[in-house]
Amino acid sequence: MRRLSLILLLLCSLPALAADPRGVLHTLDYLSVDYPGAVENGQVANPFEYAEQVEFAGKLVDDLATLPDHPEKARLLTQARELRQAIQDKAPGEVVSARARELARELARAYQVTTTPRRPPDLGSAPALYARHCAACHGDQGHGDGPQGRELDPPPIDFHDRERAFQRSLYGLYSAITRGVEGTAMRPFDELSD
């Protein structure tokens, strides 16, 4: 017991690890796409989704604060706090989405984050990769109705939801595949190349 207490004390005294700017970008992309469905006319339309948005906005500020020092960091952190406040104030969806996208652009520029694969993917191998890695949850045709996906909460994304698809950034799609989506069954596919 004494040894465990000593280990916990040492772990708690270590400095916080710096967050990865890519994770912060992923959070911003998520906020920009999903927040508008949580609030309508200044009222919570979906309590579960809104609670998640508030949680992610807090995580955004915390993670951004632990990024490596950079001349732009203080300004970016101020913008993140303003975004968190807008979410807490139940600001209109288009306002929160625009702020999140702008902060994402500035963060990617400042920290020089690669937001897309270095070269276009090989579309010839896409059907086999999709069948092997995606169809069980997202379904053979991408409607989110795969046999394993029926049991998942939240359910897998329906790739035929055009409105949602057009709200996503290329980075958001790239990041969801490479990093996974926290709080869902979407795992990172780090065994795949860019």
N, C-alpha and C positions, 0 to 999 in steps of 0.2 A: 504494500500500500504506500509505503514511504517513497519507493522508487517511482511509482505512478504519479504521485504528487509532485515530485521533483521534475519529471518529464513534462507534466502539464504546465508547471511554473515556467520552465525554460521555453516551451512553445509559445506561451502567452507573451513572453518578453521579446520575442523576435519581431523585427520590423515587418509591417504589412508588405506582402509581395505586390509588386506593381501589376496593375491590370494590363490586359492586352488591348490595344486600340481596336483590334478587329472585333473583340467581344462587345466593346462599347458601341461600335458601328452596328453590330447585329441588334443590340437593344434599341437603338434609334430607329432602325428599319422596322422593327416590330411595333414600336409605338406609333410610327407614322401610318402604318397600315391598319392596325387593330383598334386604335383609340376611337376613331369616328363611330364605330359600332357600339361603343360603351356609353356614349353621352349624346342626348338629343335635346336641343333647346335648353341647355343648362341643367338638365335633369339626367340622372342615371337611368339609362335604358336597359342595361344589362349589368346587374350588381356584381356577378362573378367576374366579368370582363373588366369592369371598372376597377375593382379591387386589385386585379392583376396589373392594370395599367399604373395604378398608384405605386404598387410594389416595384415594378420595373423602373419607374421614374426615380424612385429612391435609390435603387441599385445603380442606375445610370450616374447619378451624382457621386455616389460612393466610389464607383469604379473609375470615373474620370479623375477624381481627386488622387487616386493612386497611380495614375499614369506617370511616366518619367517626366522630369522637368522639361519645359519647353517655353519659349517666349510667349506663345499663344495660350498656354494652359490656363492662366487666370481668367482670360476673356471667355474661353470655352466653358470653364466651370461656372462662370456667371450665367452664360446662356443655358446651361444644363439646369441650374437652379430656377431660372425663369420658366423653363419648360416644365419642370416639376410643379411649380406653383400654378401654371396654367392648367395642368391636369387636375390638381387639387381644387382649383376654382371652377372646374367643369367647363372650360373654354370650348368654343365650337370646334368640331373635328377638323375642319379645314385649317384652322389656326394652328392647332397642335401639330398636324401633319406637316404643314409648311415649316414650322420652327424645327421640328425633328429632322426634316430633310436638309435644311440649311445648316444645322449644327453638324450633321453627318458629312456634308461636303467640306466644311471648314476643318473638321477633325481629320478627315482622310488626307486633305492637302497638307495640314500642319505636320502630321505624323508620317506622311508619305506611305500610306497604306495602299497596297495593291488591292483593287476592288473587283477585279475580274481575273479569270485565268490568263496566263501569259500568252496563250495561243488558243484559237477556237478549238472546241472539243471535236473529236472524230465522230461525226454523226453516224457513220457506218456501224460503229460498235454500240451506239445508243440503245437499240432495241434489246440486245442481249444483256447489257448492263441493267436496263430497266427491269427486265423480266427476272433477273437474278437478285437484285437488291431492293426493288421498289414495289413490284406488283402485289406481293403478299399483303401489304397494307393499303396501298393506293389503288389497287385493282388493275386488271389487265388493260383497261381503257383509261385509267387515271381519274376515275370518278370518286375515289376515296372509299371504295366498297370492297376492298380485298378481304379474303377470309380472316386474316389476322387483324385487320383494321376494324372489323365490326365490334370488337371487344375493347377498343381503345378509347380513353377519355383524356384529353379531347380527341375527337375522331381525326383521321388523316385528312389532309387537304384534298379537295376536289380540284384537280388541275383544269377542269372545264369552267370554273368560276372566273369568267373573263374580267369582271370588275375588280376582283381581288388581284388577279394576275397583273393587270395593268397598273396597279398601285405599287407593286413590288419593284425594288431596284434590282439591277443585275447583281449588286453585291449581296443583297438580301437572299437571293436564290443561291448564289455561290456559297455564301456563308452557311445557309441552312444545310446544304449537302456536306460541306467540309467540316463544320463545327457541331452540327446537330442543333436541336432546339430544346433548350432547357425546359423542364416541366412537361415534356411530351415524350412519346415513344420514339421520336425522330432522333436517332443516334448519329454521331459523326461518322462519316464514311472516309476516314483518314487513310484507308488502304487504297483508295482511288487516287490516281495522279490528277494534277490540275486539269 
